[in-house]
Amino acid sequence: MNFKTCIRCGCFFSSEDLVCPNCKAKDEIDKNSIKQYLANNDIPENAESLSFYSGVSVKNINRYLQTKEFSNLKNSFDIKEL
């Protein structure tokens, strides 16, 4: 059995995901916060602004931008910050 380290909290777990089961639920809450903000507002200039307005950390926003779900946002931000 292979153990991984959760990239969000650092705990050890066994799964194919990048985050542990506890953090997976937190990721969904964060993603929903971002989607809700974007549904009601213009896309901000950078990840720091999105973090400020959505309440999601820049670290997690940058991680989400690497996923297919938020790939459209990646083009809106300056690539240097990723």
N, C-alpha and C positions, 0 to 999 in steps of 0.2 A: 504494500500500500504506500503510495507516494503522498507525502504531506507538502502542503504549500503554505506560504506566509501570506496572510491577507494584506493586500496593498493599502487597505483603508485603516485597519486597526492593529495589524501586526501579529495577530494570533495565528496559531497553526490550525490547519483544517485539511480535510481530504475531499476534494471535489475538482471538477473541471473548470469551475468559475475562478475569477481573479480575486473575488472577495468571499469572506466566510458567510454562512447563512444569516447571521445576525446583521452583518453590514449590507447584505443584498437588499433587505427591507429598507434600510436607511438610504441606499442608492436610489431605490424607487421613489422614496419621498423627495429626495433631492431633484431627481429628474422631473417629477411632477411639478415641483416648485419652479424650475426653469421653464417648463412648458407653459405653465400658468402665467408667469411673468411675460413671456414672449407672445402669448395669445392676446394680451391686453396692452402691450407696449411695443415700441419700435425696438429693433435689434440694437443693443448698445455698441459703443465703439470698440470695446475690448473685454477680455475676460474679467478684469478687475471690476469694471462697471457692472457687468452681469452678476458677479459675486455680491457686490454691495446691494444691488436691488433685489436679488432673489434669495439672499441669505445662504447660498451654497459656496463652499470654499473654492478658491481659485484652483487649488490642487485637484479637487474633484471635477470641476468644470473642464480643466485641461484633459483629464482622463476621459471624461464623457465625449469630448470633441474628437477623440480618436475612434469612437464607435460609429457604426453606420447610422444609428438613430439620430445623431447630432452632426453628421458630416456636412450638412448644409450650412451650419453655423461656422464651421472651420474656415470657410472661404471668406466670411465676413470679418474675421479678426486678423490682425497682423501675425503672420506666420512665425515671426521671431519669438513671440511670447510662448509658443508651444515648445 
